[in-house]
Protein backbone atom coordinates (compact mmCIF):
# COMPACT_ATOMS: atom_id res chain seq x y z
CA UNK A 1 0.00 0.00 0.00
CA UNK A 2 1.42 3.40 -1.05
CA UNK A 3 1.80 6.17 1.44
CA UNK A 4 -0.45 9.21 1.01
CA UNK A 5 2.61 11.45 0.99
CA UNK A 6 5.25 10.75 -1.58
CA UNK A 7 8.80 11.68 -0.71
CA UNK A 8 10.26 14.43 -2.93
CA UNK A 9 12.97 13.34 -5.33
CA UNK A 10 16.41 14.60 -4.40
CA UNK A 11 18.68 16.40 -6.89
CA UNK A 12 21.22 14.20 -8.56
CA UNK A 13 24.88 15.10 -8.62
CA UNK A 14 24.64 15.90 -12.32
CA UNK A 15 21.76 18.31 -11.75
CA UNK A 16 23.65 20.06 -8.96
CA UNK A 17 26.68 20.46 -11.20
CA UNK A 18 24.50 21.89 -13.97
CA UNK A 19 22.98 24.46 -11.57
CA UNK A 20 26.40 25.43 -10.26
CA UNK A 21 27.70 25.77 -13.82
CA UNK A 22 24.79 28.01 -14.79
CA UNK A 23 25.39 30.22 -11.74
CA UNK A 24 29.11 30.41 -12.57
CA UNK A 25 28.33 31.45 -16.15
CA UNK A 26 25.90 34.11 -14.98
CA UNK A 27 28.44 35.45 -12.51
CA UNK A 28 31.11 35.57 -15.22
CA UNK A 29 28.72 37.55 -17.43
CA UNK A 30 27.52 39.89 -14.69
CA UNK A 31 30.79 40.64 -12.88
CA UNK A 32 32.30 42.83 -15.63
CA UNK A 33 29.05 44.79 -15.82
CA UNK A 34 28.93 45.22 -12.06
CA UNK A 35 32.57 46.28 -12.01
CA UNK A 36 31.92 48.78 -14.80
CA UNK A 37 28.92 50.25 -12.97
CA UNK A 38 30.93 50.51 -9.76
CA UNK A 39 33.81 52.25 -11.53
CA UNK A 40 31.40 54.64 -13.23
CA UNK A 41 29.95 55.52 -9.82
CA UNK A 42 33.46 56.15 -8.49
CA UNK A 43 34.27 58.35 -11.48
CA UNK A 44 31.18 60.44 -10.73
CA UNK A 45 32.28 60.83 -7.09
CA UNK A 46 35.73 61.83 -8.34
CA UNK A 47 34.23 64.56 -10.52
CA UNK A 48 32.12 65.70 -7.58
CA UNK A 49 35.30 66.02 -5.50
CA UNK A 50 36.92 68.14 -8.20
CA UNK A 51 33.83 70.37 -8.38
CA UNK A 52 34.22 70.98 -4.66
CA UNK A 53 37.83 71.95 -5.32
CA UNK A 54 36.49 74.30 -7.99
CA UNK A 55 34.17 75.99 -5.49
CA UNK A 56 37.05 76.26 -3.04
CA UNK A 57 39.48 77.80 -5.52
CA UNK A 58 36.94 80.12 -7.14
CA UNK A 59 36.24 81.52 -3.67
CA UNK A 60 39.96 81.84 -3.05
CA UNK A 61 40.52 83.67 -6.34
CA UNK A 62 37.58 85.99 -5.72
CA UNK A 63 39.15 86.94 -2.39
CA UNK A 64 42.48 87.72 -4.09
CA UNK A 65 41.04 89.56 -7.10
CA UNK A 66 41.56 86.69 -9.54
CA UNK A 67 45.18 86.05 -8.60
CA UNK A 68 46.55 82.55 -8.06
CA UNK A 69 49.98 83.43 -6.72
CA UNK A 70 50.59 80.21 -4.83
CA UNK A 71 54.30 80.87 -4.52
CA UNK A 72 53.68 83.81 -2.21
CA UNK A 73 51.14 81.85 -0.17
CA UNK A 74 53.45 78.86 -0.02
CA UNK A 75 56.37 80.91 1.23
CA UNK A 76 54.21 82.14 4.08
CA UNK A 77 52.24 79.01 4.87
CA UNK A 78 53.19 76.03 2.80
CA UNK A 79 56.74 74.73 2.85
CA UNK A 80 56.54 71.23 4.33
CA UNK A 81 60.31 70.87 4.57
CA UNK A 82 60.31 67.88 2.21
CA UNK A 83 61.05 69.78 -1.00
CA UNK A 84 57.42 69.40 -2.02
CA UNK A 85 54.52 71.69 -1.24
CA UNK A 86 51.18 70.05 -0.66
CA UNK A 87 48.29 71.01 -2.91
CA UNK A 88 46.19 71.75 0.20
CA UNK A 89 48.94 73.70 1.88
CA UNK A 90 49.23 76.64 -0.48
CA UNK A 91 46.64 78.87 1.14
CA UNK A 92 46.40 80.86 4.30
CA UNK A 93 44.44 79.40 7.23
CA UNK A 94 41.28 81.23 6.16
CA UNK A 95 41.04 78.92 3.16
CA UNK A 96 41.39 75.39 4.46
CA UNK A 97 37.77 74.22 4.21
CA UNK A 98 37.39 71.35 1.76
CA UNK A 99 41.05 70.37 1.94
CA UNK A 100 40.60 69.01 5.46
CA UNK A 101 38.28 66.23 4.27
CA UNK A 102 40.35 63.15 3.31
CA UNK A 103 37.48 61.86 1.16
CA UNK A 104 37.66 64.97 -1.02
CA UNK A 105 41.44 64.76 -1.25
CA UNK A 106 41.30 61.30 -2.82
CA UNK A 107 39.73 59.92 -5.96
CA UNK A 108 37.63 56.89 -4.92
CA UNK A 109 39.70 54.80 -7.33
CA UNK A 110 42.90 55.65 -5.43
CA UNK A 111 42.40 55.95 -1.68
CA UNK A 112 45.08 53.63 -0.29
CA UNK A 113 48.80 54.33 -0.28
CA UNK A 114 52.07 52.77 0.77
CA UNK A 115 52.76 53.47 4.42
CA UNK A 116 56.46 52.82 4.82
CA UNK A 117 57.83 56.16 3.60
CA UNK A 118 57.06 59.39 1.70
CA UNK A 119 55.63 57.93 -1.43
CA UNK A 120 54.43 58.59 -4.90
CA UNK A 121 51.06 57.16 -5.71
CA UNK A 122 49.98 55.20 -8.74
CA UNK A 123 47.10 54.53 -11.07
CA UNK A 124 45.04 53.09 -8.22
CA UNK A 125 46.98 54.31 -5.18
CA UNK A 126 47.32 57.64 -3.37
CA UNK A 127 50.48 59.58 -2.57
CA UNK A 128 51.40 60.91 0.86
CA UNK A 129 54.02 63.21 2.31
CA UNK A 130 56.12 63.05 5.43
CA UNK A 131 58.25 60.57 7.32
CA UNK A 132 55.41 58.10 7.82
CA UNK A 133 51.80 57.99 6.70
CA UNK A 134 50.44 57.68 10.26
CA UNK A 135 51.75 61.17 11.00
CA UNK A 136 49.69 62.64 8.17
CA UNK A 137 46.38 60.78 8.25
CA UNK A 138 44.59 63.47 10.23
CA UNK A 139 45.85 66.64 8.62
CA UNK A 140 45.79 68.32 5.26
CA UNK A 141 49.23 67.21 4.01
CA UNK A 142 47.96 63.91 2.63
CA UNK A 143 47.24 61.32 1.57
CA UNK A 144 45.78 62.41 -1.73
CA UNK A 145 45.37 61.30 -5.31
CA UNK A 146 44.93 64.64 -7.11
CA UNK A 147 47.73 66.86 -8.33
CA UNK A 148 48.27 70.49 -9.26
CA UNK A 149 49.44 71.77 -12.65
CA UNK A 150 52.73 73.35 -11.65
CA UNK A 151 52.36 76.00 -14.38
CA UNK A 152 49.48 77.56 -12.43
CA UNK A 153 50.35 80.11 -9.79
CA UNK A 154 54.14 79.60 -9.49
CA UNK A 155 54.10 77.01 -6.67
CA UNK A 156 57.29 76.35 -4.75
CA UNK A 157 57.58 72.63 -5.25
CA UNK A 158 59.41 72.51 -8.57
CA UNK A 159 61.61 74.79 -10.60
CA UNK A 160 59.72 75.42 -13.81
CA UNK A 161 61.59 74.57 -17.01
CA UNK A 162 62.49 77.31 -19.46
CA UNK A 163 60.29 78.08 -22.43
CA UNK A 164 57.01 78.65 -20.65
CA UNK A 165 55.21 81.33 -18.69
CA UNK A 166 52.92 80.32 -15.81
CA UNK A 167 49.30 81.28 -15.33
CA UNK A 168 48.97 83.74 -12.46
CA UNK A 169 45.26 84.50 -12.74
CA UNK A 170 42.06 82.52 -13.19
CA UNK A 171 40.26 85.15 -15.29
CA UNK A 172 42.18 84.45 -18.49
CA UNK A 173 41.10 83.69 -22.05
CA UNK A 174 40.24 80.05 -22.83
CA UNK A 175 40.38 79.09 -19.16
CA UNK A 176 38.30 76.02 -20.06
CA UNK A 177 41.37 74.55 -21.81
CA UNK A 178 43.81 75.15 -18.92
CA UNK A 179 44.17 72.16 -16.57
CA UNK A 180 44.41 73.04 -12.89
CA UNK A 181 43.80 70.01 -10.64
CA UNK A 182 43.41 66.43 -11.85
CA UNK A 183 43.89 62.77 -11.06
CA UNK A 184 47.58 62.35 -10.39
CA UNK A 185 50.12 60.05 -8.76
CA UNK A 186 52.06 63.10 -7.50
CA UNK A 187 51.03 66.19 -5.56
CA UNK A 188 52.40 68.54 -8.24
CA UNK A 189 53.64 68.08 -11.78
CA UNK A 190 54.52 70.11 -14.83
CA UNK A 191 53.96 69.35 -18.48
CA UNK A 192 56.70 69.90 -21.02
CA UNK A 193 55.57 69.93 -24.66
CA UNK A 194 58.80 68.20 -25.69
CA UNK A 195 58.41 65.41 -23.15
CA UNK A 196 58.11 61.93 -24.63
CA UNK A 197 55.10 59.82 -23.66
CA UNK A 198 55.99 57.10 -21.14
CA UNK A 199 57.22 53.96 -22.87
CA UNK A 200 55.73 51.66 -20.22
CA UNK A 201 52.28 51.59 -18.68
CA UNK A 202 52.66 53.16 -15.23
CA UNK A 203 50.80 50.21 -13.73
CA UNK A 204 53.93 48.18 -14.49
CA UNK A 205 56.57 50.61 -13.20
CA UNK A 206 57.10 49.30 -9.69
CA UNK A 207 60.21 49.53 -7.54
CA UNK A 208 60.17 46.30 -5.49
CA UNK A 209 62.82 47.64 -3.11
CA UNK A 210 60.85 50.72 -2.14
CA UNK A 211 57.36 49.32 -2.59
CA UNK A 212 55.99 52.20 -4.63
CA UNK A 213 55.64 53.28 -8.22
CA UNK A 214 58.64 54.91 -9.80
CA UNK A 215 58.09 57.61 -12.41
CA UNK A 216 60.67 58.56 -14.99
CA UNK A 217 59.38 62.15 -15.26
CA UNK A 218 56.79 64.42 -13.71
CA UNK A 219 54.26 64.32 -16.51
CA UNK A 220 54.08 60.53 -16.22
CA UNK A 221 52.10 60.97 -13.02
CA UNK A 222 49.01 62.11 -14.96
CA UNK A 223 49.37 59.81 -17.98
CA UNK A 224 47.39 57.13 -16.18
CA UNK A 225 44.33 55.09 -17.07
CA UNK A 226 42.37 55.66 -13.87
CA UNK A 227 38.93 56.16 -15.42
CA UNK A 228 38.46 53.93 -18.47
CA UNK A 229 40.92 55.58 -20.82
CA UNK A 230 41.57 58.86 -19.05
CA UNK A 231 41.51 60.97 -15.91
CA UNK A 232 39.20 63.60 -14.45
CA UNK A 233 40.27 67.23 -14.50
CA UNK A 234 39.28 70.58 -13.00
CA UNK A 235 39.98 73.40 -15.45
CA UNK A 236 40.74 77.02 -14.68
CA UNK A 237 37.17 78.05 -15.52
CA UNK A 238 36.12 75.66 -12.69
CA UNK A 239 34.53 73.15 -15.09
CA UNK A 240 35.15 69.43 -14.62
CA UNK A 241 35.29 66.69 -17.22
CA UNK A 242 37.11 63.52 -18.19
CA UNK A 243 40.26 63.96 -20.27
CA UNK A 244 41.51 61.20 -22.57
CA UNK A 245 45.08 60.03 -22.05
CA UNK A 246 46.29 61.31 -25.43
CA UNK A 247 44.15 64.44 -25.08
CA UNK A 248 46.55 65.63 -22.38
CA UNK A 249 48.94 66.79 -25.12
CA UNK A 250 46.28 69.16 -26.50
CA UNK A 251 45.58 71.10 -23.28
CA UNK A 252 46.95 74.60 -22.67
CA UNK A 253 49.35 73.80 -19.83
CA UNK A 254 51.10 77.19 -19.82
CA UNK A 255 50.88 80.44 -21.76
CA UNK A 256 53.41 79.38 -24.40
CA UNK A 257 52.39 75.74 -24.70
CA UNK A 258 51.84 74.51 -28.27
CA UNK A 259 48.50 72.66 -28.32
CA UNK A 260 49.25 71.38 -31.81
CA UNK A 261 52.60 69.80 -31.01
CA UNK A 262 54.04 66.66 -32.50
CA UNK A 263 52.04 64.38 -30.20
CA UNK A 264 48.68 65.62 -31.52
CA UNK A 265 46.77 64.79 -34.70
CA UNK A 266 47.21 68.40 -35.80
CA UNK A 267 50.96 67.99 -35.34
CA UNK A 268 51.07 64.89 -37.51
CA UNK A 269 51.37 62.11 -34.94
CA UNK A 270 50.50 58.65 -36.28
CA UNK A 271 49.14 55.73 -34.25
CA UNK A 272 52.39 53.80 -34.67
CA UNK A 273 54.37 56.68 -33.15
CA UNK A 274 52.88 56.08 -29.70
CA UNK A 275 54.32 53.53 -27.28
CA UNK A 276 52.62 50.20 -27.81
CA UNK A 277 50.61 50.34 -24.59
CA UNK A 278 49.06 53.69 -25.62
CA UNK A 279 48.03 52.82 -29.18
CA UNK A 280 44.62 51.52 -28.15
CA UNK A 281 43.54 54.88 -26.74
CA UNK A 282 41.62 57.52 -28.68
CA UNK A 283 43.67 60.01 -30.73
CA UNK A 284 43.26 63.79 -30.43
C-alpha positions, 0 to 999 in steps of 0.5 A: 500500500502506497503512502499518502505522501510521496517523498520528494525526489532529491537532486542528482549530482549531475543536476547540482553540477548543472545548476552550479555551472549556470550560476558560474556562467551568470556570474562571469557575465555579470561581474564585468558589468557590475565592475563597470557600474561601480567604476562609473559611480566612483568616477562620478564621485571623483568629478564631484570632488573636483567640483568641490575643489572648484568651489574652493578655488573660485572663492579663493581667487575671488578673495584675491582679485583673480590672482593665483599666486601660490608661490607667495602663499606657499612661502608664508604658509606652505613649505613642508620641509620635504622639497614638495609643497602640498596642494592643500597647503598653499593657502592661508588658514582662512582657506582650508575648508574642503582640503581638510576632508580626506574623502575629497582629497582622494579619488575613490579609485585611489584611496590607499597608499604605501605606508612605509615612507614618503611615497608617490602614488599610482594609477590606483593608489594615493600619494602621501608626504612626510616621514610616515603615513600615520603622522599625516592621516589626520591633517591636510598634508595627505594622503591624496590622489589629485595633483596640481598643474605646476604651471598655475600660480608659481608654486614652490615645489618645482623649478619650472623649465624654461620656455614657458610662462605660468598662469597667475590669474584665473580670469584668463582667455580660454580658461576652459582649456587650462588644466588646474587640478586632476587625477595624479600620482604626484602632488604637483607636476609640470607638463613639457611639450617636448616630453616623450610619452611614457614607454611603459604603462605606469601600472607596471613601473614598480620599484620592489625595493621601495614598494611604490611606483617609480616615475621617470618624469613628472608628466608621467604621473598624470598619464594614467588610465584611472577612469576607463581611458583617461583621468578627471580634471578641473579646469581654470574656468572651474569646469570638470570633465574627463580627459583622454590620455592622449588628449593631455597633449592638446591642453593649454598647460602654460601660456606658451604651450603649443596645443598642436605639437608633435604628439597631436593629430594636428601635429602629424602624430600617427598611431604607430608613433605612440608607445605600444601600450598607448596605441589603443587609446583615442587620438586627439 
